[in-house]
Amino acid sequence: MPDITLANVTVDCTGSAKDLAAFYAELLGRDLNPGASEFFATAGDSPTLMFIRVPDRTPGKNSVHLDLHTDDIAAGVERAVALGARHVGDFDEYGAAWATLADPEGNLFDIGRPSKD
């Protein structure tokens, strides 16, 4: 059986791919690729966050979202909101705590604590 590795997390966007990639690059301390444009941009590697401008987003809830970890959820939420995110809600379920946010284009992502397992 071949090894399969995660190469990219791809996010469709209707606005500038460069602007959305810059949001995540700043939030996660990653580099924005030098060739970033309004149509295509990437941020960091392992895995690479890839942003592609599309004419229409898939309607409804996004089926893929980022789970980001930090030891200080409140500070992580505050930083994301300062960069342009919207705080959607806080959750404490299944032995985990996290906050759900929406990026500047409305894509949902979570900021939570890493598991202590």
Phi, psi and omega in degrees: 000133181286150173288138175239128180237155177281121181258312185221150164247116187257133180238121173281140178219152180262342175265205182290123176298322180297317181295318181289320176298321179296322176302308182290324178300315180292317181298320186259001180067038180252166176271139172276134182297142184298333181269016183302138178224179178293344183259331184208135178204154174229159178224120175066192178210169177059064352274160176282135171269121184243133183238128182232128177284129180233156181290326181218134174276154175296129181291156177091189182293138176292136185273347176236132176218163180271137170252113181254143183245144175205156176280346182231090184301315183301316179293323177296318178295315180301317179296314181298317180295320178298333179272354177121002178282164175243128179283119183269314182179167179245144184223147176216090184220157173056030180077013180229152176237139179200164174243139175259134179230165173241131178289180183301342178258003178094001176290131181281144171211159183243146170238120182219180176271144175294149178297143180269010183300000000 
